[in-house]
Each structure stands twice: as structure tokens, then as C-alpha cells.
């Protein structure tokens, strides 16, 4: 996963694009990574590894919060109440 993000970072570094557009791309990639973490957590939980699955689920929920904050910041003009 980190090598994929590093590859995207190097690829986007070759172009002179708006920083807000680049951060929108990173937000979408972060959401895809978060979906993968939810998938992994559900697979751990379905195989009855409850502690590992719940810890991965907790990390995915925390990352989901930050991804939603990034969506508010980069994709809308609205501000959050928090």
C-alpha cells in the first residue's frame, strides 16, 4: 500500500497541478485504503479473530473520520461544526 501511494506521489510530482486537486486525489486514495481496512477487519471478525479484527476496525473508523474531514475541506465549501 505504501509503495502504491509513493508511486502516485512521484507520478503527480512530475506535473505542475493545483495543490487542492492533488489533495483531492490523495483523499480519494485514502478512502480506497480505508475501504480495504474495513474489508480486512470484517474478514478477521468472520474468522473469529475478534481482538485483531476489532483493533483494525477501530483504526479504520479513526481513519474514516479524518477522510470525512478531508472531504469536507477539499470537496465542499462548507465548514464542520467541530
LUMPAPA-52379 format. One record per residue: residue in three letters; x, y, z of N, C-alpha, C in turn. Coordinates in steps of 0.2 Angstrom, whole numbers, plus 5000, padded with zeros to 4 digits. Each point is the difference from the previous one (the first is absolute). Layout:
<pts>
ALAXYZXYZXYZ;...
</pts>
This chain:
<pts>
UNK500449945000499650065000500450065000;UNK500650005004500450065000500450014994;UNK500249954996500350004994499550034995;UNK499449985000499550034995499950075001;UNK500050035007499950075001500650044998;UNK500649965001500650044998500150004993;UNK499749954996500050014993499650054997;UNK499450015003499550054998500350075002;UNK500350005006500450075002500550024995;UNK500449954998500550024995499750014993;UNK499549974998499750014994499750075000;UNK499650025005499750075000500550055001;UNK500649995002500650045001500250034994;UNK500049964994500250024994499650054997;UNK499450015002499550054997500050065004;UNK499950064998499950065003499250015001;UNK499749975005499350015001499850035006;UNK499450025001499850045005500049955007;UNK500350035005500049965006499449975003;UNK499450044999499449985002499849944996;UNK500150004994499849944996500449945002;UNK500750015001500449945002499749975007;UNK499850055004499849975007499349974999;UNK499650024995499449964999500149934997;UNK500649994996500249934998500249965006;UNK500450035004500249975006499449985005;UNK499550045000499449995004499749944998;UNK499949994993499649954997500549935001;UNK500650014999500449945002500049975007;UNK500050055004499949995008499449965001;UNK499450024997499449975001500049934997;UNK500349994994500149934998500449955005;UNK500550035003500449975005499649985006;UNK499650055002499549995006499549944998;UNK499750004994499649954998500349935001;UNK500750004998500349945000500149985008;UNK500250045004500049995007499449975003;UNK499450034998499449975002499949934998;UNK500249994994499949934997500549955004;UNK500650025001500449965004499849995007;UNK499750055003499749995007499449955000;UNK499650014995499449955000500249934999;UNK500549994996500349934999500349985006;UNK500450045004500249975006499549995005;UNK499450045000499549995005499649934998;UNK499949994993499649944998500449945001;UNK500750005001500449955001500149995008;UNK499650035004500050005007500750025003;UNK500350054997500650035003499750075003;UNK499750005005499650065002500550065002;UNK500549985004500450065002500450034994;UNK500349964996500350034994499550044996;UNK499549974999499550034995499750075003;UNK499950005007499750065003500550055000;UNK500749995001500550055000500150034993;UNK499949954995500150034993499450044998;UNK499449985003499450044999500050075003;UNK500350005006500150065004500450054996;UNK500649974997500450044996499750034994;UNK499649964997499650024994499550055001;UNK499750005006499550055002500350065001;UNK500650005003500450075001500250034994;UNK500349954995500250034994499450024996;UNK499449975000499450024997499850075002;UNK500050025007499950065002500450064997;UNK500749984999500450054997499950014993;UNK499849944997499850004992499450054999;UNK499549995005499450044999500250085001;UNK500450015005500250075001500450034993;UNK500449954997500350034994499550014994;UNK499549965000499550014995499650065001;UNK499950025006499750065002500450064998;UNK500749995001500450064999500250014992;UNK500149944997500250004993499550004995;UNK499449985001499549994995499450045001;UNK499950045006499550045001500250075002;UNK499650055001500150065003499750015007;UNK499749945002499750005007500649995005;UNK499950025006500449995005499749965005;UNK500349965004499749955005499950045007;UNK499649985004499950035006500549985005;UNK500449954999500549985005500650045000;
</pts>
